[in-house]
Amino acid sequence: LRLSTLASVPQPEWSRTLVADRMVPLERVPLLHPDTPLVEALQRVSGSEVQRALVIDDGRLEGILSITDLARALEAGEAATG
């Protein structure tokens, strides 16, 4: 569920709009495992319409990884090595 999608709902429709009406279908959201290499995660997240991925381990949601999270990690890595 993207913030921009929620923001596009006119206020008079808020009480009639369901979360399900605005959700991105699960099949369009990348699913990652905690052991996924960062390079692969970056490719998959940046190539998705939602710019996020669900991190799943043993069928359980462990977290949500956004393109912003990945960019910050890359910046921190460059600062630490530079």
C-alpha positions as CSV (number, residue, x, y, z in Angstrom):
1,L,0.0,0.0,0.0
2,R,1.8,3.1,-1.2
3,L,1.3,6.5,0.4
4,S,0.8,8.1,-2.9
5,T,-2.1,5.7,-3.5
6,L,-3.7,6.7,-0.2
7,A,-3.1,10.4,-0.9
8,S,-5.0,10.1,-4.2
9,V,-8.2,9.2,-2.4
10,P,-10.5,12.2,-2.1
11,Q,-11.4,13.0,1.5
12,P,-15.1,12.5,1.0
13,E,-14.4,8.9,0.0
14,W,-12.2,8.0,3.0
15,S,-15.0,6.4,4.9
16,R,-16.0,4.2,2.0
17,T,-12.6,3.2,0.7
18,L,-11.1,-0.1,2.0
19,V,-7.5,-0.9,2.3
20,A,-8.1,-3.8,-0.2
21,D,-9.3,-1.2,-2.7
22,R,-5.9,0.4,-2.8
23,M,-3.5,-2.4,-2.2
24,V,-0.8,-3.5,-4.6
25,P,-1.5,-7.2,-5.3
26,L,1.1,-9.5,-3.6
27,E,2.1,-11.0,-6.9
28,R,3.5,-7.6,-8.0
29,V,5.6,-7.1,-4.8
30,P,9.1,-8.6,-4.8
31,L,9.7,-11.2,-2.1
32,L,13.2,-11.6,-0.7
33,H,14.8,-13.9,1.7
34,P,17.1,-12.5,4.5
35,D,20.1,-14.2,2.7
36,T,19.4,-12.3,-0.6
37,P,22.6,-10.4,-1.6
38,L,22.2,-6.7,-1.5
39,V,23.0,-6.3,-5.2
40,E,20.1,-8.6,-6.1
41,A,17.8,-6.9,-3.6
42,L,18.6,-3.5,-5.2
43,Q,17.9,-4.8,-8.7
44,R,14.6,-6.4,-7.7
45,V,13.4,-3.4,-5.6
46,S,14.4,-0.8,-8.1
47,G,12.7,-2.7,-10.8
48,S,9.4,-3.0,-9.0
49,E,6.5,-0.6,-9.2
50,V,6.3,-0.2,-5.4
51,Q,10.0,0.3,-4.8
52,R,9.8,-2.0,-1.8
53,A,10.1,-5.7,-1.1
54,L,8.8,-8.0,1.6
55,V,11.5,-10.0,3.4
56,I,10.1,-13.5,4.1
57,D,11.7,-16.3,6.1
58,D,10.0,-19.6,6.6
59,G,6.7,-18.2,5.5
60,R,6.9,-15.3,8.0
61,L,7.2,-11.6,7.3
62,E,10.5,-10.5,8.7
63,G,10.6,-6.9,7.3
64,I,10.0,-4.5,4.5
65,L,12.9,-3.3,2.5
66,S,12.6,0.0,0.5
67,I,14.7,1.5,-2.2
68,T,15.4,4.3,0.4
69,D,16.7,1.7,2.8
70,L,19.0,0.3,0.2
71,A,20.3,3.7,-0.9
72,R,21.1,4.6,2.8
73,A,23.0,1.3,3.2
74,L,25.0,2.0,0.1
75,E,25.8,5.5,1.2
76,A,26.8,4.3,4.7
77,G,29.0,1.6,3.1
78,E,30.7,4.2,0.8
79,A,31.3,6.5,3.7
80,A,32.8,3.7,5.8
81,T,35.2,2.6,3.0
82,G,35.9,6.1,1.6
